[in-house]
Amino acid sequence: MILVGQFDSPFVRRVAIALHHYGHPFERRVLSVFKDFDEMLAINPMGKVPSLILDDGETLFDSRAIIEYLDETAPAERRLAPYQQPERRRVLQIEVVGVTLAEKIYERGIEHNRRAPGTSDPIWRRRLEQQIGSTCEWLEDRLSGDWFFEEGFSRADLAVAVAMQYLERVLPMLESTVRYPRLHAHRLCCESREAFAAVRDARDEALGSGWTPET
Ligand SMILES: N[C@@H](CCC(=O)N[C@@H](CS)C(=O)NCC(=O)O)C(=O)O
């Protein structure tokens, strides 16, 4: 399989962590959605990452659809979401909130990095920061141990830990590690797992495609 995208993307990173978790060897095509836009459009008509090119040439888009496929086809003991309800919908709900949190952080990063000079909208920035803050509070309230659910590490943990790591790197002035101590401890717990350690957050890839940190 070929994973398309850079590891500074939380969406690409979480697919790579999942591939490691499920034990799938994969190659990576390091393309930037900005620097390599034309090449990107040829792989994914939306010009977005991640894309996962399967061994038969079929290409999957979007981290949620990709992880859904990987999880469905994994051996039962490796799966990261229960099949039975209501446990399944509870895991998927936290996963959706974690992925949406990463999307809001990404949008907020766009305000700093991709707007024409002098055109960033302070009202929109504030709204994004409110959405990020209220989502973190909501998640913090639902976490009491190492994992979101007593059954152990799941897709919920994967989505939230990757988003929190991204938040700390992209928007350090929001002081997420201090404001959300349970989420921070949870992230460290996730990062001690082998699959997380195998997929570093590539700051160099971020800088190479024009993302500069905001302080
Ligand atoms: N919901 C998507 C979000 C993917 C996403 O927003 N990726 C960003 C890179 S971090 C992207 O492709 N941005 C380019 C664009 O939206 O134009 C997922 O989970 O895969």
The ligand as a MOL file (V3000), in Angstrom:
LIG
                    3D

  0  0  0     0  0            999 V3000
M  V30 BEGIN CTAB
M  V30 COUNTS 20 19 0 0 0
M  V30 BEGIN ATOM
M  V30 1 N -11.5710 14.8440 7.2240 0
M  V30 2 C -10.3370 14.7170 6.4920 0
M  V30 3 C -9.4720 15.9600 6.6810 0
M  V30 4 C -8.2450 15.9410 5.7870 0
M  V30 5 C -7.5960 17.3100 5.6420 0
M  V30 6 O -8.1930 18.3590 5.9010 0
M  V30 7 N -6.3260 17.3050 5.2010 0
M  V30 8 C -5.6230 18.5450 4.9340 0
M  V30 9 C -4.1300 18.4130 5.2190 0
M  V30 10 S -3.7550 18.3610 6.9260 0
M  V30 11 C -5.7750 18.8680 3.4500 0
M  V30 12 O -5.8070 17.9700 2.6470 0
M  V30 13 N -5.8430 20.1510 3.1010 0
M  V30 14 C -5.8950 20.6450 1.7620 0
M  V30 15 C -7.2120 21.2700 1.4290 0
M  V30 16 O -8.1980 21.0380 2.1860 0
M  V30 17 O -7.2740 21.9890 0.4650 0
M  V30 18 C -9.6090 13.4470 6.9750 0
M  V30 19 O -9.9280 12.9800 8.0780 0
M  V30 20 O -8.8140 12.8880 6.2390 0
M  V30 END ATOM
M  V30 BEGIN BOND
M  V30 1 1 1 2
M  V30 2 1 2 3
M  V30 3 1 2 18
M  V30 4 1 3 4
M  V30 5 1 4 5
M  V30 6 2 5 6
M  V30 7 1 5 7
M  V30 8 1 7 8
M  V30 9 1 8 9
M  V30 10 1 8 11
M  V30 11 1 9 10
M  V30 12 2 11 12
M  V30 13 1 11 13
M  V30 14 1 13 14
M  V30 15 1 14 15
M  V30 16 2 15 16
M  V30 17 1 15 17
M  V30 18 2 18 19
M  V30 19 1 18 20
M  V30 END BOND
M  V30 END CTAB
M  END
